Amino acid sequence: MKGTNSALLTFAVAGTLLIGLSMTGGSVDEDDKALAGEGIALNPSAIPAEYQEWVMKAGKLCPDVPAALIAAQIEAESNWNPRAVSPAGAQGLSQFIPGTWATYGVDADNDGRRDPFNPADAIMSQANYDCDLADEVRSYKIKNADIRSLILAAYNAGPNAVRQYGGVPPYAETQQYVARILRLIAKYSVSTSEGASEFGARVVAQAQKWKGTPYSWGGGGISGPTFGFAQGQYTRGFDCSSLVMYAVYHASGGKTTLSRTSQYQVTEGKGVSRGQLRPGDAIGFKLNGGSWDHIAIYVGNNQMIHAPRTGRTVSVEAFDSPYWSSKPQTYRRYG
């Protein structure tokens, strides 16, 4: 609760019950803090499907509170249970206590109610509160502070405690809360190494969630795996181009729909060179002569994810192996 400032007291802040906390010191591990830095983008496939849209929207409210942090915080608060109620009376996905909800609760889906048990309302209210806390803790001008650690500490123990101790308070519960969420950020993130954009990282994440799905000739589309035709008529899955089509469509939030076949996909977007290749870009191949008859998604470190052929499943493999490197290649970027 905003304004709470006590060390040896039973109290609840935004839904976390703190009982008889000790005054022991300690700091958040540096590796945990690094996870909250740049170089990450949201992995939507780690989020329950019914909440993906709202988490992504919430992550755009302010730069200090990315979507991966919001998702990690929800797991720590309620483990994605929208009906969760704590012993302290905290409610919903984001575990707001009534007093905090009265100030920060919003009607995100415009149904006429501000309801902490409504996931849309809870997620957007959580982001709203986190962003407000970011402004507040930044005003304290704490030197060498990790702003996201301070936001989480303020959400859990109250901003006054952050101000009093000049950082994450030495409360065992708060220390553990902050460290756990910063670790969980990795679960809800994909690396943006090798210069990957956030869009490219989302393309990779959308494809990776279908690893192990059977190849189906003519199968798959923007809605997911389907039965194909010819040799794919009895197999529900993706072929190479439908997997790329699906990943780009969902990474773009439905704004980009590629053509259905690899021959046309290699003409869309922007051409890049091999040296410019980065995660999320597409790699087209000529396997059998004159046409671009196969396509894959680059995932980094000379690896690609694709739906290879009948009898195989969506998988990751090296695209610079002797077989693949012997085939003509072209490279496209869709966002």
N, C-alpha and C positions, 0 to 999 in steps of 0.2 A: 504494500500500500504506500502510495506516495506520502513522504513525510515521516515514515516509520524510522526510528533511530534508537535501537536498544540492543544490548548484547546478551544479557541473561534474562530472557523474557520469552514467554510463549506468544508467538504472533504469526500471522499469515500475510504474505505479500504476493499479490497476483496469483494466489492459489497454492503456494508452497508453505507447508507447516514447518515452522522452526521451533524446536523445543529445547530449552536449556542449553543454548549454544555456548561452547567454550570460547575463551578469548585467545586461543592459540593462534600463532601467526602462520606464515607460509605464503607462498605465491603460486599463481597458476603456472604450470609447466610451460617453458618456452616453446616446445614443440606443439603444444595445444594452441598457443597463441598464433603460431605460424599458419595453422589451418584456417584461421579466420582472415588471412590476408588475401592479396590478389592472387591471380593465377588459378581461380576455380570458377566454375559455372554450375548451374543447377543440373542435377541428374533427375529429370522428371520421373523416370521409371522407378525410383526408390520411394516415391510418394504414392499413397493410395490414389487410384485413378480419380475418385470422386472429389478429391481436394486439389488436384494438380493446378487447375485453372486459377483457383483463389490464391494458392501459394505463389504462383508466378506473378499474379497481379500485385499481391502484397509486397513482393520483393522489389517492386518498382517505386515504392513510396519515397524512399530516401536511400542514398548510396551507402550509408552506414549499416543498413539492415538488409542484406541480400536474401534472396529466397532460400538459399541453402541454410542460412542461420535460422530463419523462421521455421523451416521444416524440422531442423534439429531440436529447436526449442519445444515444438509441439510434442515430439517424441518424448522428451524429458518430462514434460508437464503431464501429459495424459496418455501417451502411447497411442495416439490417434483415436481415442475413444471420445466421441462427441457428447456422450451422456455422463462422462466422468464427474464425480463429486468427491472432493477431498474431506477428511475429517474436520477441516477448518471451514468447510462450506464453499470452497472454490469450485467453479462450475465450468464444464465444457472442455473443448479441445485445448484451449489456452489457459484454463484454470484461473479465471478471474473471480476475485471475491466481489460481493455486491457493491462495496464502496468504490472500488476502482472501476468496476463496470459502469457505474452511474456516471462517471466522468468520461471514460474513454470508449464506451460501447457505441457502435455505429450500426445502422441498418444498411448493410452492404448490398443486399439483394433487393432492396426497395419493396419488401413485403409488408411494410407498415409497422414492423416490430424490431426492437433491439433485443436480441435473444442470445445469451451466452452459449446456449445449447445448439444454436444454428451455426453450422461450421463456417458459412460465408461471413456472418457477423463476427464470429470469434476470431477468425484468421485476420481479417482486415483491422479489427480492433487491436489485436496483438501488435500488428505492424505499426499502427497509429501510435500506440503507447511506446513501443520500442523507439520509434523515431523521435518522439517527444523527449524520452529519456536521453537519447543521443545528444540533443541540443542542451539539455540540462547538465549532464555530466561534463560535456565539453566546456561549459561556462566555468567549471571549477578550475580549469587550466592546470590539471595534474600533469606534471612533467613525465615524459617517457611512458605515457599510459597507452595501453591498447584499448581503443574506444569501444570495441565490441565486448571485451571483457567487462568494462565498466557498465555498459548497457545491461548486460545479463546480471551483473551483481546488483544493479539498481532495481531491476525487475524482481529479483528475489528478495533482497534485504532492504530495499528502499533507497532512494537517492541520497537521503541525509546520511546514511551509513557510509556510502561511498565518499561523500564530502568529508565526513569526520575522520576517516582513516586515510584519506588521500589515495584511494585505490580500492581494489577488491577487499572488503572487510575480512578480518581474521576469524570469521565464523566458519566452522567446519562444514556446515550445510551449504553455505554460499560458495565456499571454495570448491566443494565437490560439484555443485550445480554448474558453475561456470566451466570447470574443466571438462565435465561430461558433455556439455553442449558443444564446446569447441572441438572435442574429439568427434562427435556425431556429425559435424559439418562435412567431414570427409565422406561419410556414407551418402550424403545427399548432393555430392559434387562430382564433377568430372574434371580432370586436369585440363587446363588451357596451356599446357606446355607446347613447345615447338611453334609458338605464335598463334595458337588456335584462338579464334574468336569465340564469344559466348554462343553465337549461333552454331558454329562448327562443333563445339562441344556438345550442344544439344542434339545435333544430327547423330553424332557418335552414340550418345546415350540412348536415343530412340531406337537405333539399330541393335545395340547390345542387349536390350531387354528381350530380344527374340532369339538369342543364341540357343541352339538346340532345336529350333523349329525346322521341320522337314522342308526340303526343297520340293516345290510343286510347279511343274511346267504350266505357265499361264495362271497360276494361283496368286492370290494376295492383291492388296490395294491399299488405299488410304485408311480403310476401316480395319485392316489387319489381315491375318491369314485367311484364305478361302480355298475351296477345292478348285483345281485347275481344269485342264482339258488334255486330250490325248493321253500321254503317259502320266499326266498329273491329275487325271479325273477322279482318282480314288484317294488322293493325298491332299490334306488340308495344310497349306503352308504358303511360302513365298517363292517366287523365282527371283533372279538377281535384280531385275529392274523394278519389280514391285516393292522390294525391300528398300531400295533407294528412294522410291517415290513416297513410301510410308514415312521414312525417317525425315525427309526434307519437309513434307507436309506438316508433320506434328512439331518439328523443331521451329517452324515458322508460325505456329499457332493457326494453321490453316490458310495462311496467306499465299503460299507457294505450292502449286500443284504441277508437278512435272508430267511430261508425256509418259505413256505407259511402257514404252520400249527403250532399250539401251541405245538403239540407233539414233533416236531423237533426243534422249537425255544428254548425249555427248555434244549436242549442239546448243543446249540451253545454259543459262547462267553465264559465267565468265570463264574464258580459257586461262589457265595458268601453266607455268612451266614446271618441270619436275623439281627444280630447285626451290620453287615457291610453294610446293605442296605442303599443306598443313591439315591437321585433323578436321574431319567433316567434309573435306573435298572428295569428289568422286574420281575414280580411276576407271576409264573405259579401256577395253581390250579387244583386239581382233584375234579371235582364237582359230577361226576357220576360213581365213581368206580375206575378202574385201570389206566385210561389214563389221561394225562395232557390235559384237554379239555377246559381250559380257560387261558387267559393270560392278564396281565395289566401292566401299567407303573407306577412306584412309583414316586410321585411328592413331597414328603416331608410331615412332620407332620402327619404321619400315614394315608396319603391320597393316592389314586391311581386314574388314569384316564384310562378308558377302554370303549369298546363297549360291553355293558352287554348282551343283548339278543333281540330277535325279539320283536318289540313294544316299545323298549327303544332307547335312543340316546346316543352318546358319552358323557360321564359325569364323574365327579369326586365324589368319595365317600370314606368313611373310610374303609380300608381293615382289620382293627382290630375289626370290628363289630362282634357280635355273629355269624352271618351267615358265613362270610368270614373266621373268625378265626377258625371256626370248620372244615374247609376244609384243607387237606394236601397242603402245599405250598413249592415252590422251587424258588430260586432267581438267576438271571443271569445278568451279566454285559457285554455289547457289545463293549465298547470302553474305 
